[in-house]
Amino acid sequence: MDKIKRNERIAAMMQAFASRPGHYFSLNEFTDRFGAAKSSVSEDISLLRGALTGFGLGTLTTVVGAAGGVKYVPASAGEPVDTFLDSLGETLLDPSRILPGGFLYMTDILCRPDAVGRIGDILAGRFLEKEPDFVVTVETKGIPVAMMTARALDRPLVIARRDIKSMEGSVVTINYVSASSRSMQAMSLPKRAMPPGKRALMVDDFMKGGGTANGVRQLMAEFGASLVGVGVLIATDQPREKKVQEYTSLFTLYGVDEAAGQVELGRTGIKK
């Protein structure tokens, strides 16, 4: 096999990092693949790190030791992220998206891999320090966002369901009150979904009163797991007092005027 050039190594490494963000690759994986010395691979990674940081595309994090390695962390802030969120916000402001009851049509966005992939990267970056073991969501519309967030974190996705299937085996079911409809709801999770004592991050597409997020917290307690964060694409401004006290939303929906065809939406961060 011909000697692999540096630019070829860097291109191949970036493809590996981008295809599995959040995963630690050992230097040995690259030295064996390229037939290069560790010093050369380390220099490649340094060059790649500089390019990613310079263009605001993320960073490469290095952990030393037997269990360490290098992982790609997509950008969750900065100019490229701001540009993307501004563009997404403009799309969501389209009056044709208004639905009865003050909701917005988002299915087309949630079915676009490019858009939902960026959303997942951004949410993942907001919760890196929480070090979740699992990402959890409730069927169905939040699944794409949760899946891409789990991908960016390199963590498994767990889906709580309202209508559990017999093929799931034995399940844990809890009842909770929906904050928006004030009605009793149920969600279930197979007992094999996660071992006890884990840290879970709840991700969803939309939050109004926080009833579903609170239900997930109750469900996690049944598994001996702790809910370390709640991340959503859009949270409504009202009601101000939600059933979860702390959450991260990328947008806040302040109001929808169906008669005037107007949407009031803004960028947000962490609500405490």
C-alpha positions as CSV (number, residue, x, y, z in Angstrom):
1,M,0.0,0.0,0.0
2,D,1.3,3.5,-0.9
3,K,2.2,5.8,1.9
4,I,-0.8,7.8,3.0
5,K,-0.2,11.6,2.8
6,R,-1.0,13.9,5.6
7,N,-4.0,15.6,3.9
8,E,-5.4,12.2,3.2
9,R,-5.0,11.2,6.9
10,I,-6.7,14.4,8.1
11,A,-9.6,13.9,5.7
12,A,-10.1,10.3,6.8
13,M,-9.9,11.2,10.5
14,M,-12.4,14.0,10.1
15,Q,-14.8,11.6,8.4
16,A,-14.4,9.2,11.3
17,F,-15.0,12.0,13.9
18,A,-18.0,13.5,12.1
19,S,-19.6,10.1,11.6
20,R,-19.5,9.4,15.4
21,P,-19.3,12.6,17.4
22,G,-18.9,12.1,21.2
23,H,-17.0,8.9,20.7
24,Y,-13.4,8.5,21.9
25,F,-11.0,7.2,19.2
26,S,-7.7,5.9,20.5
27,L,-4.5,7.0,18.7
28,N,-3.8,3.4,18.1
29,E,-6.9,3.1,15.8
30,F,-5.4,5.8,13.6
31,T,-1.8,4.6,13.7
32,D,-2.9,1.1,12.7
33,R,-5.2,2.4,10.0
34,F,-2.7,4.7,8.4
35,G,0.5,3.0,9.2
36,A,1.8,6.2,10.8
37,A,3.7,7.1,13.9
38,K,1.8,8.4,17.0
39,S,3.7,11.6,16.7
40,S,2.5,12.1,13.1
41,V,-1.1,11.4,14.1
42,S,-0.9,13.7,17.0
43,E,0.3,16.5,14.7
44,D,-2.6,15.7,12.4
45,I,-5.1,16.0,15.2
46,S,-3.5,19.3,16.3
47,L,-3.9,20.8,12.8
48,L,-7.5,19.5,12.6
49,R,-8.3,20.9,16.0
50,G,-7.1,24.3,14.9
51,A,-9.1,24.3,11.7
52,L,-12.3,23.2,13.6
53,T,-11.9,25.9,16.2
54,G,-11.0,28.6,13.7
55,F,-14.1,28.0,11.6
56,G,-16.4,27.6,14.7
57,L,-17.2,24.0,13.8
58,G,-16.5,22.4,17.1
59,T,-13.4,21.0,18.8
60,L,-11.4,17.9,19.4
61,T,-11.1,16.9,23.1
62,T,-8.2,14.7,24.2
63,V,-8.2,12.5,27.3
64,V,-5.0,10.7,28.2
65,G,-4.7,7.3,29.7
66,A,-5.7,3.7,28.7
67,A,-9.4,4.6,28.5
68,G,-8.8,7.9,26.8
69,G,-8.5,9.1,23.3
70,V,-9.8,11.9,21.0
71,K,-13.4,12.8,20.4
72,Y,-15.1,15.4,18.2
73,V,-17.5,17.8,20.0
74,P,-19.7,19.7,17.5
75,A,-20.1,23.4,18.1
76,S,-23.0,24.4,20.4
77,A,-22.3,28.2,20.3
78,G,-20.6,30.7,18.0
79,E,-21.3,32.4,14.7
80,P,-22.2,29.3,12.6
81,V,-24.6,28.1,15.3
82,D,-26.2,31.6,15.6
83,T,-26.6,31.8,11.9
84,F,-28.3,28.4,11.8
85,L,-30.6,29.2,14.7
86,D,-31.5,32.6,13.2
87,S,-32.4,30.9,10.0
88,L,-34.5,28.3,11.8
89,G,-36.2,31.0,13.8
90,E,-37.2,32.8,10.6
91,T,-38.6,29.6,9.2
92,L,-40.7,29.0,12.3
93,L,-42.1,32.5,12.2
94,D,-44.0,31.7,8.9
95,P,-47.7,32.3,9.6
96,S,-48.6,29.3,7.5
97,R,-47.2,27.2,10.3
98,I,-49.8,28.3,12.8
99,L,-52.0,25.4,14.1
100,P,-55.2,25.6,16.1
101,G,-54.5,25.9,19.9
102,G,-51.5,28.0,19.5
103,F,-49.1,25.4,18.2
104,L,-46.7,25.5,15.3
105,Y,-46.3,22.9,12.5
106,M,-42.7,21.5,12.8
107,T,-43.0,18.0,11.3
108,D,-41.2,19.0,8.1
109,I,-38.2,20.4,10.1
110,L,-38.1,17.4,12.4
111,C,-37.9,15.1,9.3
112,R,-35.0,17.0,7.7
113,P,-31.7,15.2,8.7
114,D,-29.6,18.3,8.2
115,A,-31.7,20.5,10.4
116,V,-32.4,18.0,13.2
117,G,-28.8,16.9,13.1
118,R,-27.7,20.5,13.9
119,I,-30.3,20.8,16.6
120,G,-29.1,17.6,18.2
121,D,-25.5,18.8,18.1
122,I,-26.4,22.1,19.8
123,L,-28.5,20.5,22.5
124,A,-25.8,17.9,23.1
125,G,-23.2,20.7,23.6
126,R,-25.4,22.3,26.2
127,F,-25.4,19.1,28.4
128,L,-21.8,17.8,27.9
129,E,-20.9,18.7,31.5
130,K,-23.9,16.7,32.8
131,E,-22.3,13.5,31.5
132,P,-25.6,11.7,30.9
133,D,-25.5,7.9,30.4
134,F,-28.7,7.8,28.4
135,V,-30.9,10.2,26.4
136,V,-34.6,9.6,27.0
137,T,-37.7,10.9,25.1
138,V,-41.4,10.2,24.8
139,E,-42.9,9.1,21.5
140,T,-43.3,10.4,18.9
141,K,-42.4,13.8,17.5
142,G,-39.4,14.3,19.8
143,I,-37.7,11.1,18.7
144,P,-35.7,12.7,15.8
145,V,-34.3,15.4,18.0
146,A,-33.5,13.0,20.8
147,M,-31.8,10.5,18.4
148,M,-29.5,13.2,17.0
149,T,-28.7,14.5,20.5
150,A,-27.9,10.9,21.6
151,R,-25.7,10.5,18.5
152,A,-23.8,13.7,19.3
153,L,-23.2,12.5,22.9
154,D,-22.5,8.9,21.8
155,R,-25.1,7.7,24.2
156,P,-28.0,5.2,23.8
157,L,-31.5,6.5,23.2
158,V,-34.4,5.3,25.4
159,I,-38.0,5.9,24.2
160,A,-40.9,5.9,26.7
161,R,-44.2,5.0,25.0
162,R,-47.8,5.6,25.7
163,D,-48.9,2.5,24.0
164,I,-46.4,-0.3,24.9
165,K,-46.1,-3.4,22.7
166,S,-46.1,-6.9,24.0
167,M,-42.8,-7.6,22.3
168,E,-41.1,-5.1,24.7
169,G,-41.4,-7.6,27.6
170,S,-42.2,-6.5,31.1
171,V,-42.6,-2.8,31.6
172,V,-42.7,-0.1,34.2
173,T,-45.7,2.3,33.8
174,I,-46.4,5.5,35.6
175,N,-49.3,7.9,35.5
176,Y,-48.8,11.6,35.3
177,V,-50.8,14.8,34.8
178,S,-50.4,16.6,31.5
179,A,-49.9,20.3,32.4
180,S,-51.4,21.5,29.1
181,S,-54.6,19.4,28.9
182,R,-54.9,18.8,32.7
183,S,-55.7,15.1,31.9
184,M,-54.1,11.9,33.3
185,Q,-51.6,10.3,30.9
186,A,-49.5,7.2,31.1
187,M,-46.0,6.4,29.9
188,S,-44.2,3.1,30.0
189,L,-40.6,1.9,29.6
190,P,-39.4,-1.7,29.4
191,K,-37.5,-2.9,32.4
192,R,-34.6,-3.9,30.2
193,A,-34.3,-0.3,28.8
194,M,-31.7,0.8,31.3
195,P,-29.9,-0.5,34.4
196,P,-30.4,1.3,37.7
197,G,-28.3,4.1,38.9
198,K,-27.8,5.9,35.6
199,R,-27.9,9.5,34.6
200,A,-30.6,10.4,32.0
201,L,-31.0,13.5,29.8
202,M,-34.6,14.1,28.6
203,V,-34.9,15.7,25.1
204,D,-38.1,16.7,23.3
205,D,-39.3,18.9,20.5
206,F,-41.8,21.1,22.4
207,M,-42.7,21.9,26.0
208,K,-45.6,23.8,27.3
209,G,-46.3,23.2,31.0
210,G,-43.6,20.6,31.6
211,G,-46.0,17.8,32.5
212,T,-44.3,15.3,30.2
213,A,-40.8,16.2,31.4
214,N,-42.0,15.8,35.0
215,G,-43.5,12.4,34.0
216,V,-40.1,11.3,32.7
217,R,-38.5,12.4,35.9
218,Q,-41.0,10.2,37.8
219,L,-40.3,7.3,35.4
220,M,-36.6,7.6,35.8
221,A,-37.0,7.5,39.6
222,E,-38.7,4.1,39.2
223,F,-35.5,2.9,37.5
224,G,-33.3,4.4,40.2
225,A,-32.0,6.9,37.6
226,S,-31.5,10.6,38.0
227,L,-32.7,13.1,35.5
228,V,-29.7,15.4,35.0
229,G,-31.3,17.8,32.4
230,V,-34.2,18.6,30.1
231,G,-33.6,20.0,26.7
232,V,-36.2,21.0,24.1
233,L,-36.3,22.8,20.8
234,I,-39.2,25.1,21.8
235,A,-40.7,26.0,25.2
236,T,-43.7,28.3,25.6
237,D,-43.4,31.4,27.7
238,Q,-46.7,30.6,29.4
239,P,-47.3,29.1,31.9
240,R,-44.2,30.6,33.6
241,E,-44.4,28.1,36.4
242,K,-43.7,24.7,34.8
243,K,-43.6,21.4,36.4
244,V,-39.8,21.2,35.9
245,Q,-37.8,24.0,37.5
246,E,-34.8,23.9,35.2
247,Y,-34.6,23.2,31.5
248,T,-32.8,24.3,28.3
249,S,-34.7,25.5,25.2
250,L,-33.4,26.8,22.0
251,F,-36.4,29.0,21.4
252,T,-39.2,30.5,23.5
253,L,-42.7,30.7,22.0
254,Y,-44.2,33.9,23.5
255,G,-47.5,33.8,21.7
256,V,-49.5,32.8,18.6
257,D,-52.2,35.1,17.2
258,E,-54.3,32.9,15.0
259,A,-56.6,35.7,13.8
260,A,-53.7,38.0,12.9
261,G,-51.5,35.3,11.6
262,Q,-48.6,36.3,13.9
263,V,-46.0,34.3,15.7
264,E,-43.8,35.7,18.5
265,L,-40.7,33.6,18.9
266,G,-37.3,34.3,20.4
267,R,-34.0,32.7,21.1
268,T,-33.4,31.5,24.6
269,G,-31.0,29.7,26.9
270,I,-31.4,28.1,30.3
271,K,-34.5,28.8,32.3
272,K,-34.1,28.7,36.1
